[in-house]
Amino acid sequence: MSSLSTTLPAGLPVADTCVDLLVVGSGTGMAAALAARERGLSVLIVEKSTHVGGSTARSGGALWLPASPVLDEAGANDTADRAATYLDSVVAASAPPQRSAGFLAHSSATVEMLRRTTPLRLFWARDYSDYHPEEPGGSAAGRTCECHPLDTGLLGGYRARLRPGVMEAGVSIPTTGADYRWMNLVARVPRKGIPTFGKRIAQGLGGQLLGRHYAAGGQGLAAGLFAGVLRAGIPVWTDTALVRLEGDGDRVSGAVVDHQGAEVRITARRGVVLATGGFDHSMDMRWKFQSESLGANLSLGAESNTGDGIRAGQELGAGTALMDQAWWFPAVAPLPGKPPAVMLAERSLPGCLIVNQNGHRFANESTDYMSFGQRLLELERSGSPVETMWIVFDQQYRNSYVFGAQLFPRMRIPRAWYDAGIAVRADSHAGLASQLGLPVSAFTQTMTRFNESASAGQDPDFGRGRSAYDRYYGDPTVTPNPNLRPLLRGPFYGVKMVLSDLGTCGGLQADERARVLREDGGVITGLYAIGNTAANAFGTTYPGAGATIAQGLVYGYVAARDAAESGRG
């Protein structure tokens, strides 16, 4: 397939060239390109895959933007000081404090830049709680923003180059995260769920009749960034992989890339921004730095994320940090040859629990997904590994909620799930344990204790339902705890789960100006790292929904600003 850039009016031919700023990666890297172009720099984006959008296009598209204009205009009454208090508490010295400070200092300017350079329209996802709202400075009202659905027809003939989302449907239903909450509860709270469903179906179908193709979530966000890139005339070379950086441990002057088998040298007068994602699908790196127990290629990150930028930086002496970390995300075990099915609200809803191979619970099922994954690895390191895990639920649960982003309420679990051994069904707790291969006595004791506690609306073992975050995805019609209900009447089901992720979040050490640092802490001039190519600005924590993409966008803006002001060249 030919490179995208060869047909752009302002495109550079795929040949040795010189630009002010080279951006490697077309996810949040597009924000760096837009910010640099707005400051008058010549910019080139190179993208390893055929598609534009990276893992951003595969994400939920949320953006954690504390004290931003979006929140201010919606009356959130958030402040940067309060957000700083929260980040100090949850990051807890697991990352340099300057990284959080740099993020907060430039998040508003990033929003304003995106408003000027893209068609994106952001809104506050009110009540989408921070992931640790009980911590000092935390917010149960939340600081997460999303994009209104966007017509991808704005991309014109380049629409097919936008990376597909995790879930592609034949009928377009542009669903935001805020919509999902109520659409998931359509059978329980129809007064909210039905109008939400109707609105998005009408927008999707009606738009198609008018020649419009609306997208929400990560696809909408990536489409908006891509539209801005096209409008700015920024060339993008697809099918172009980073081979190596040009320079030494003190300074970077450009890069060598591979485009369809031919090496091309790009001189970058002001620097190179590495936005190549993490090492999601480099299993050698994952087994080395994270855990040998991880299943191969279960990540939901873009398949092109294999650690290229991280390795290129290391070859010049860059330091790394947090390589054991990822944006962990529990998921439904995959069918043969298929990816895992995403799970978001499923773990929080009443009428379910999660057990390990011993028939025991081991975590607060409703906790945020990164903390859930960290709990699994913590147990492994302590000598009590979760070798297999099953989410257990009853028929009332199955009749009430969406499951695995595929099964609507009352839909039968597909026969293929049973045939593949990732789902079982039984009429009793003991029968379910037997079919799952669990110790019957231990499992029935777990169920007895869970049911007694859930009947009282309590979880003395793991505190499920105490956090505002837990309750966000709960069922408001269930009292006294929207996350808990006993499982008393069969049939009962068990569905196998795996530990997936949204991408790794350990990588090159970078400072508050997005500059890559050597192992000794010195700056490699002209080299920047953003998004999952850089070590998580928030250390070992996930402050709130969209913190991963937001820091990529903000530090993309920061990197471009620094490059523009560097005066190099």
Secondary structure, DSSP 8 states (H G I E B T S, - for coil): ---GGGGSTT---SSSEEEEEEEE-SSTHHHHHHHHHHTT--EEEE-SSSSBSGGGGGS---EE-TT-HHHHHTT----HHHHHHHHHHHHTTSS-HHHHHHHHHHHHHHHHHHHHHS---EEE-TT---SSTTSTT--SS--EEEE--EEGGGGGGGGGGB---SS--SS-----HHHHHHHTTTTT-HHHHHHHHHHHHHHHHHHHHTT--EE-HHHHHHHHHHHHHHHTT--EE-SEEEEEEEE-SSBEEEEEEEETTEEEEEEEEEEEEE-----TT-HHHHHHHT-TTS-TT---S-TT-SSHHHHHHHHTTB-EE-TT-EEEEEEE---TTS--EE-SSTTTSSSEEEEETTS---S-TTS-HHHHHHHHHHHHHTT-----EEEEEEHHHHHHS-BTTTB-TT----HHHHHTTSEEEESSHHHHHHHHT--HHHHHHHHHHHHHHHHTT--TTT-TT-SHHHHHTS-TTS-S-TT-----SS-EEEEEEEEEEEEE--EE-B-TT-EEEBTTS-EEEEEEE-GGGB--TTTT---STTHHHHHHHHHHHHHHHHHHHS---
